[in-house]
Amino acid sequence: MEEAKQGFESLGLTRQFLNALDDQGIVDPTPIQLQAIPIIRAGHDLIGIAQTGTGKTAAFGLPLLQKVKYAQGEIPRALVLEPTRELVIQTTRHLQSMAKYTDLRIMELYGGRGFKEQKESLAKGVDVIVSTPGRLMEMYFKGHLILKGVKTLILDEADRLMDMGFMPKLRNILEVIPVKRQNLLFSATFGTKVEELSHEFLEFPRRVEVSPQATPAETVEQRVYELPNFKTKLLFLEQLLTDAEWYRVLVFCRTKDRAERVSRYLERKVEGGVKVIHGNKGQNTRLNAFIAFQEGELRVLVATDVTARGIDISQVSHVVNFDVPRHAEDYTHRIGRTGRAGHSGTAVTMMDPSEGFHIQRIEEVIDDSIPISPMPQGLTEQEYLPGEKKEMALEKDRQRRITDPTYKGAFHKRKPKSEKKKKRRR
């Protein structure tokens, strides 16, 4: 512990923050914290590229809170933007835990929560706001929020902000906050959109990249199993969950419908509690399920990629890709939910015959091979869902057209019978 304190003390953190870290059992600064905190404390703009689960929130949160110091005035002096309400809640909790020995007022703003309640909280005074872009501008345009005091702007999960189409709202925010400010951008990847964004609002930024982009954490054991269809995947998942070591499990599905089916099946078969969250679920339902999972009251959480980013739960034992993600980068974000904060974890991916193409793409992105195992012995192949074989064939056709644009495929558009008859008459 003494050695850990020395590490954080060397970063110039004051005693109240060191004590808060001790209370949380945080023993060593992570690479992103070691590199980013001194740059932020020196007042430079920063681009931080790091995998999820590597301590990004503390990397910007600790120097930010030390800069703001204490409660002062009624209007915010720092602004943290997040792409989703779940991330807003998580980040707010992290900042509040780090600021527990200060009087700093840290507030969350997000859509779906009582507008009147948030307006009244703002009126009492706030030092740091964590918000989604939409709710922030709603509060601003209705005259309930003054942003002229913002001295620090942080864009967290910047690649996700771009993917979700927040650029117009971000430009609106940049127009109404002071030009003279410190800007920090944190992201798991640094694609073209994020690079363009950085050029718009960062001034001579320092760049910190602590791991290759889209590389899974070294603490995650990865496995892929070849399984023929949906129902066989369900049976295999049920078998995996008979192991008591699978105590906190995230299951990712490709669509809302598949997530619902998986959840309903597991609710009947698995002990410890199962919930599902996706875009069609109400906000309170999603938040309650997430909090229950975070606090260990729920064993299995089934989700679509709406929650693939930013779920910061330090001891997720296993991640299951019930479906192989169609975008290789999503694989990294999914499996990054386990093996966090120095813990080890396991990511199991279930691959049907139409999904091998996506595994190859994932291996190219992460620049590594993933061990692939055949269907486990003792597991019985189940029947196909209605239309499932055709859906797989269509997917294979689509994949082949990607690699060979001249390929028409078994399901290409056929000419009408009338045209065929005309040709025969000629």
C-alpha positions as CSV (number, residue, x, y, z in Angstrom):
1,M,0.0,0.0,0.0
2,E,2.8,2.4,0.8
3,E,4.3,1.8,-2.6
4,A,0.9,2.6,-4.2
5,K,0.6,5.8,-2.3
6,Q,4.0,6.8,-3.4
7,G,2.8,6.2,-7.0
8,F,-0.2,8.5,-6.7
9,E,1.6,11.0,-4.6
10,S,4.2,11.3,-7.3
11,L,1.4,12.5,-9.6
12,G,0.8,15.5,-7.3
13,L,-2.5,14.4,-5.9
14,T,-3.6,16.0,-2.6
15,R,-4.4,14.0,0.6
16,Q,-8.2,14.0,0.3
17,F,-8.0,12.3,-3.1
18,L,-5.3,9.8,-1.9
19,N,-7.5,8.9,1.0
20,A,-10.5,8.4,-1.3
21,L,-8.4,6.0,-3.5
22,D,-7.3,4.1,-0.4
23,D,-11.0,3.7,0.6
24,Q,-11.7,2.2,-2.9
25,G,-8.8,-0.2,-2.7
26,I,-7.1,1.4,-5.7
27,V,-3.5,0.5,-5.2
28,D,-1.5,1.4,-8.4
29,P,-1.9,4.1,-11.0
30,T,-2.7,2.5,-14.4
31,P,-0.6,3.4,-17.5
32,I,-3.2,5.9,-18.7
33,Q,-3.3,7.6,-15.3
34,L,0.5,7.8,-15.0
35,Q,0.8,9.4,-18.4
36,A,-2.4,11.6,-18.6
37,I,-2.6,13.1,-15.1
38,P,0.7,15.1,-15.3
39,I,-0.3,16.5,-18.7
40,I,-3.8,17.5,-17.6
41,R,-2.4,19.1,-14.4
42,A,-0.1,21.1,-16.5
43,G,-3.1,22.6,-18.4
44,H,-2.5,21.0,-21.8
45,D,-5.2,19.8,-24.1
46,L,-5.1,16.0,-24.3
47,I,-6.2,13.1,-26.5
48,G,-6.2,9.9,-24.5
49,I,-6.5,6.6,-26.3
50,A,-6.9,3.5,-24.1
51,Q,-9.0,0.4,-23.8
52,T,-12.1,0.4,-21.7
53,G,-11.4,-0.8,-18.2
54,T,-7.9,0.9,-17.9
55,G,-8.9,3.7,-15.6
56,K,-9.8,6.5,-18.0
57,T,-12.3,8.0,-15.6
58,A,-9.8,8.5,-12.8
59,A,-7.2,9.6,-15.4
60,F,-9.3,12.7,-16.2
61,G,-11.4,12.8,-13.0
62,L,-8.6,13.1,-10.4
63,P,-6.8,16.1,-12.0
64,L,-10.2,17.7,-12.9
65,L,-11.4,17.5,-9.3
66,Q,-8.1,18.8,-7.9
67,K,-8.3,21.7,-10.3
68,V,-11.9,22.6,-9.3
69,K,-10.8,22.2,-5.6
70,Y,-13.9,23.1,-3.7
71,A,-17.6,24.2,-4.0
72,Q,-17.8,27.8,-5.4
73,G,-20.6,29.8,-6.8
74,E,-23.7,28.4,-8.5
75,I,-22.7,27.7,-12.1
76,P,-20.6,24.7,-13.3
77,R,-16.8,25.1,-13.9
78,A,-16.3,21.7,-15.6
79,L,-18.3,19.6,-18.0
80,V,-18.1,15.9,-18.9
81,L,-20.0,14.7,-21.9
82,E,-21.1,11.1,-22.3
83,P,-23.0,9.3,-25.1
84,T,-25.5,7.4,-22.9
85,R,-27.4,7.9,-19.7
86,E,-25.8,4.7,-18.3
87,L,-22.4,6.2,-18.7
88,V,-23.5,9.5,-17.2
89,I,-24.6,7.6,-14.1
90,Q,-21.4,5.5,-13.9
91,T,-19.1,8.5,-14.4
92,T,-20.9,10.6,-11.8
93,R,-20.6,7.8,-9.3
94,H,-16.9,7.5,-9.9
95,L,-16.3,11.2,-9.6
96,Q,-18.4,11.4,-6.4
97,S,-16.4,8.6,-4.9
98,M,-13.1,10.3,-5.7
99,A,-14.4,13.6,-4.3
100,K,-15.9,12.1,-1.1
101,Y,-13.5,14.1,1.2
102,T,-14.3,17.4,-0.6
103,D,-17.5,19.6,-0.7
104,L,-17.6,19.5,-4.5
105,R,-21.1,19.3,-6.1
106,I,-21.1,16.8,-9.0
107,M,-24.4,16.5,-10.8
108,E,-25.7,14.2,-13.5
109,L,-28.0,15.3,-16.4
110,Y,-29.7,12.9,-18.8
111,G,-33.0,12.5,-20.6
112,G,-35.8,10.5,-19.2
113,R,-35.2,11.6,-15.6
114,G,-37.6,14.2,-14.1
115,F,-36.8,17.5,-15.8
116,K,-38.2,19.5,-12.8
117,E,-36.0,17.6,-10.4
118,Q,-32.9,18.3,-12.4
119,K,-33.8,22.0,-12.8
120,E,-34.2,22.4,-9.0
121,S,-30.9,20.7,-8.4
122,L,-29.1,23.0,-10.8
123,A,-30.6,26.0,-9.0
124,K,-28.9,24.9,-5.8
125,G,-25.5,25.3,-7.4
126,V,-23.1,22.8,-9.1
127,D,-19.4,22.6,-9.7
128,V,-19.1,19.6,-12.2
129,I,-21.8,18.4,-14.6
130,V,-21.8,15.0,-16.2
131,S,-24.3,14.9,-19.0
132,T,-25.5,13.6,-22.3
133,P,-25.3,16.3,-25.1
134,G,-29.1,16.4,-25.7
135,R,-30.2,17.0,-22.1
136,L,-27.4,19.6,-21.5
137,M,-28.6,21.7,-24.4
138,E,-32.2,21.3,-23.5
139,M,-31.5,22.7,-20.0
140,Y,-29.4,25.5,-21.6
141,F,-32.0,26.6,-24.2
142,K,-34.7,26.7,-21.5
143,G,-32.6,29.0,-19.4
144,H,-32.0,26.7,-16.5
145,L,-28.2,26.3,-17.1
146,I,-25.4,28.8,-17.4
147,L,-22.3,27.6,-19.1
148,K,-20.1,30.7,-19.2
149,G,-18.1,29.5,-16.2
150,V,-16.9,26.2,-17.9
151,K,-13.1,26.0,-17.8
152,T,-12.7,22.3,-18.6
153,L,-14.5,20.3,-21.2
154,I,-14.2,16.5,-21.4
155,L,-15.5,14.3,-24.1
156,D,-15.5,10.7,-22.9
157,E,-16.1,7.8,-25.2
158,A,-15.6,10.2,-28.1
159,D,-15.8,7.5,-30.8
160,R,-19.2,6.4,-29.4
161,L,-20.4,10.1,-29.4
162,M,-19.4,10.2,-33.1
163,D,-21.1,6.8,-33.9
164,M,-24.3,8.0,-32.3
165,G,-24.4,11.2,-34.4
166,F,-23.9,13.8,-31.7
167,M,-21.7,16.1,-33.8
168,P,-24.3,18.8,-34.4
169,K,-25.1,19.0,-30.7
170,L,-21.4,19.0,-29.8
171,R,-20.9,22.0,-32.2
172,N,-23.8,23.8,-30.4
173,I,-22.1,23.2,-27.1
174,L,-18.8,24.5,-28.3
175,E,-20.6,27.7,-29.4
176,V,-22.0,28.5,-26.0
177,I,-19.1,27.6,-23.7
178,P,-16.0,29.9,-23.2
179,V,-13.4,29.6,-25.9
180,K,-10.6,29.8,-23.4
181,R,-10.8,26.4,-21.7
182,Q,-8.9,23.1,-21.3
183,N,-10.2,20.3,-23.6
184,L,-9.7,16.6,-23.0
185,L,-10.8,13.8,-25.3
186,F,-10.8,10.2,-24.3
187,S,-11.7,7.3,-26.5
188,A,-11.0,3.5,-27.0
189,T,-10.3,4.0,-30.7
190,F,-9.1,7.0,-32.8
191,G,-10.9,6.7,-36.1
192,T,-11.4,9.3,-38.8
193,K,-14.5,10.9,-37.3
194,V,-12.8,11.3,-33.9
195,E,-9.7,12.7,-35.5
196,E,-11.8,15.3,-37.3
197,L,-13.5,16.2,-34.1
198,S,-10.2,16.6,-32.3
199,H,-9.1,19.1,-35.0
200,E,-12.2,21.2,-34.4
201,F,-11.9,21.7,-30.7
202,L,-8.4,20.8,-29.4
203,E,-5.5,23.2,-29.5
204,F,-2.1,21.6,-29.9
205,P,-3.1,18.5,-27.9
206,R,-0.7,16.1,-26.3
207,R,-1.5,12.5,-27.2
208,V,-1.4,9.5,-24.9
209,E,-2.0,6.0,-26.2
210,V,-1.3,3.2,-23.7
211,S,-2.3,0.2,-25.8
212,P,-2.8,-0.5,-29.5
213,Q,-6.2,0.5,-30.7
214,A,-8.9,-2.2,-30.6
215,T,-6.7,-4.7,-28.7
216,P,-8.4,-6.8,-26.1
217,A,-7.1,-6.6,-22.6
218,E,-4.3,-9.2,-21.9
219,T,-6.2,-10.3,-18.8
220,V,-9.1,-11.7,-20.9
221,E,-9.0,-15.4,-22.0
222,Q,-10.8,-15.7,-25.4
223,R,-12.6,-18.8,-26.7
224,V,-14.7,-19.4,-29.8
225,Y,-17.0,-22.5,-30.2
226,E,-18.5,-23.7,-33.4
227,L,-22.2,-24.3,-32.9
228,P,-24.8,-25.0,-35.6
229,N,-27.8,-22.8,-34.6
230,F,-29.7,-20.7,-32.1
231,K,-31.2,-23.4,-30.0
232,T,-27.8,-25.3,-29.7
233,K,-26.3,-22.0,-28.5
234,L,-29.0,-21.7,-25.9
235,L,-28.3,-25.2,-24.6
236,F,-24.6,-24.6,-24.5
237,L,-25.1,-21.4,-22.6
238,E,-27.2,-23.2,-20.1
239,Q,-24.5,-25.7,-19.5
240,L,-21.8,-23.1,-19.1
241,L,-24.0,-21.4,-16.4
242,T,-24.0,-24.6,-14.3
243,D,-20.5,-23.6,-13.3
244,A,-20.5,-21.6,-10.0
245,E,-17.5,-19.7,-11.2
246,W,-19.8,-18.0,-13.7
247,Y,-21.1,-15.7,-11.1
248,R,-21.5,-12.4,-13.0
249,V,-22.1,-12.9,-16.7
250,L,-22.8,-10.4,-19.5
251,V,-24.4,-12.0,-22.6
252,F,-24.4,-10.0,-25.8
253,C,-26.9,-10.6,-28.6
254,R,-27.1,-9.2,-32.1
255,T,-30.8,-8.0,-32.0
256,K,-33.4,-7.1,-29.4
257,D,-35.6,-10.1,-30.4
258,R,-32.7,-12.6,-29.8
259,A,-31.8,-10.9,-26.5
260,E,-35.4,-11.3,-25.4
261,R,-35.5,-15.0,-26.4
262,V,-32.2,-15.7,-24.6
263,S,-33.4,-13.9,-21.5
264,R,-36.7,-15.8,-21.3
265,Y,-35.0,-19.1,-21.7
266,L,-32.4,-18.4,-19.0
267,E,-35.0,-17.1,-16.6
268,R,-36.5,-20.6,-16.6
269,K,-33.2,-22.5,-16.5
270,V,-30.7,-20.5,-14.4
271,E,-30.6,-19.5,-10.8
272,G,-29.3,-16.2,-9.5
273,G,-31.4,-13.8,-11.5
274,V,-31.6,-12.9,-15.2
275,K,-32.5,-9.5,-16.8
276,V,-32.4,-8.1,-20.3
277,I,-31.7,-4.6,-21.5
278,H,-31.9,-3.1,-24.9
279,G,-33.2,0.0,-26.7
280,N,-36.9,-0.9,-26.4
281,K,-36.7,-1.2,-22.6
282,G,-37.8,1.8,-20.5
283,Q,-35.2,3.8,-18.9
284,N,-36.0,2.8,-15.3
285,T,-36.1,-0.9,-16.3
286,R,-32.6,-0.6,-17.9
287,L,-31.2,1.4,-15.0
288,N,-32.6,-0.9,-12.3
289,A,-31.2,-4.0,-14.1
290,F,-27.9,-2.4,-14.6
291,I,-27.6,-1.3,-10.9
292,A,-28.7,-4.8,-9.7
293,F,-26.0,-6.4,-11.9
294,Q,-23.4,-3.9,-10.8
295,E,-24.2,-4.6,-7.1
296,G,-24.1,-8.3,-7.5
297,E,-27.8,-8.9,-7.0
298,L,-28.2,-10.2,-10.5
299,R,-26.1,-13.1,-12.0
300,V,-26.8,-12.7,-15.7
301,L,-27.4,-9.6,-17.8
302,V,-28.4,-10.1,-21.4
303,A,-27.9,-7.0,-23.6
304,T,-27.6,-5.7,-27.1
305,D,-24.7,-3.4,-28.1
306,V,-26.5,-0.5,-26.5
307,T,-24.5,-1.4,-23.4
308,A,-21.3,-2.7,-25.0
309,R,-19.4,0.5,-24.2
310,G,-18.8,1.9,-20.8
311,I,-20.2,-0.7,-18.4
312,D,-17.6,-0.3,-15.7
313,I,-18.0,-3.3,-13.3
314,S,-14.7,-4.4,-12.0
315,Q,-15.6,-8.1,-11.5
316,V,-17.6,-9.3,-14.5
317,S,-16.5,-13.0,-14.5
318,H,-17.5,-13.8,-18.0
319,V,-18.7,-12.2,-21.2
320,V,-20.6,-14.3,-23.7
321,N,-21.0,-13.3,-27.4
322,F,-24.1,-15.3,-28.1
323,D,-23.8,-13.8,-31.6
324,V,-20.5,-12.8,-33.2
325,P,-20.6,-9.0,-33.6
326,R,-20.9,-7.7,-37.2
327,H,-18.4,-4.9,-36.5
328,A,-14.9,-6.1,-35.4
329,E,-14.5,-3.1,-33.1
330,D,-17.6,-4.1,-31.2
331,Y,-15.9,-7.3,-30.2
332,T,-13.2,-5.4,-28.3
333,H,-15.8,-3.3,-26.5
334,R,-17.9,-6.3,-25.6
335,I,-15.1,-8.5,-24.2
336,G,-13.6,-5.4,-22.5
337,R,-16.4,-5.7,-19.9
338,T,-14.4,-8.5,-18.2
339,G,-10.7,-8.6,-17.2
340,R,-11.0,-5.0,-15.8
341,A,-8.9,-3.3,-13.2
342,G,-6.3,-6.0,-13.0
343,H,-8.8,-8.9,-12.7
344,S,-8.8,-11.9,-15.0
345,G,-11.8,-12.7,-17.1
346,T,-13.1,-15.0,-19.9
347,A,-14.9,-14.2,-23.1
348,V,-16.7,-17.0,-24.9
349,T,-18.0,-16.5,-28.4
350,M,-20.6,-18.8,-30.0
351,M,-20.1,-19.0,-33.8
352,D,-22.7,-20.5,-36.2
353,P,-21.7,-21.4,-39.8
354,S,-22.6,-17.9,-41.1
355,E,-20.4,-16.1,-38.6
356,G,-16.9,-17.4,-39.4
357,F,-16.4,-14.5,-41.8
358,H,-16.8,-12.0,-38.9
359,I,-14.3,-13.9,-36.7
360,Q,-11.7,-13.5,-39.4
361,R,-12.4,-9.8,-39.6
362,I,-12.0,-9.6,-35.8
363,E,-8.7,-11.4,-35.8
364,E,-7.4,-8.9,-38.4
365,V,-8.4,-5.9,-36.3
366,I,-7.0,-7.3,-33.0
367,D,-3.9,-8.7,-34.9
368,D,-4.2,-12.0,-33.2
369,S,-5.8,-15.4,-33.6
370,I,-8.6,-16.6,-31.4
371,P,-8.6,-20.3,-30.5
372,I,-11.6,-22.0,-32.2
373,S,-13.1,-25.2,-30.7
374,P,-15.6,-27.6,-32.3
375,M,-19.0,-28.2,-30.7
376,P,-18.2,-29.7,-27.2
377,Q,-18.7,-33.4,-26.8
378,G,-21.9,-34.3,-25.1
379,L,-23.7,-31.3,-26.5
380,T,-26.6,-32.4,-28.7
381,E,-27.4,-30.4,-31.9
382,Q,-30.8,-28.9,-31.6
383,E,-33.4,-28.2,-34.3
384,Y,-33.2,-25.0,-36.4
385,L,-35.6,-22.1,-35.9
386,P,-38.1,-21.6,-38.8
387,G,-36.2,-19.7,-41.5
388,E,-32.9,-19.9,-39.7
389,K,-31.1,-21.9,-42.4
390,K,-32.2,-19.5,-45.1
391,E,-31.1,-16.5,-43.0
392,M,-27.6,-18.1,-42.7
393,A,-27.5,-18.7,-46.4
394,L,-28.4,-15.1,-47.1
395,E,-25.7,-13.9,-44.7
396,K,-23.1,-16.1,-46.4
397,D,-24.2,-14.7,-49.8
398,R,-23.8,-11.1,-48.5
399,Q,-20.3,-11.9,-47.2
400,R,-19.2,-13.4,-50.5
401,R,-20.4,-10.3,-52.3
402,I,-18.3,-8.2,-50.0
403,T,-15.1,-10.1,-51.0
404,D,-16.2,-10.6,-54.6
405,P,-18.3,-7.8,-56.1
406,T,-18.9,-9.8,-59.3
407,Y,-20.6,-12.7,-57.4
408,K,-24.4,-12.7,-57.9
409,G,-25.1,-15.5,-55.4
410,A,-27.8,-18.0,-54.9
411,F,-30.2,-15.3,-53.8
412,H,-29.5,-12.7,-56.5
413,K,-32.5,-11.0,-58.2
414,R,-34.0,-13.3,-60.7
415,K,-35.5,-12.2,-64.0
416,P,-39.3,-12.4,-64.2
417,K,-40.8,-15.4,-65.9
418,S,-42.3,-13.3,-68.7
419,E,-38.8,-12.2,-69.7
420,K,-37.6,-15.8,-69.8
421,K,-40.5,-16.7,-72.1
422,K,-39.7,-13.9,-74.5
423,K,-36.1,-15.1,-74.8
424,R,-37.2,-18.6,-75.6
425,R,-39.6,-17.3,-78.3
426,R,-36.7,-15.5,-80.0
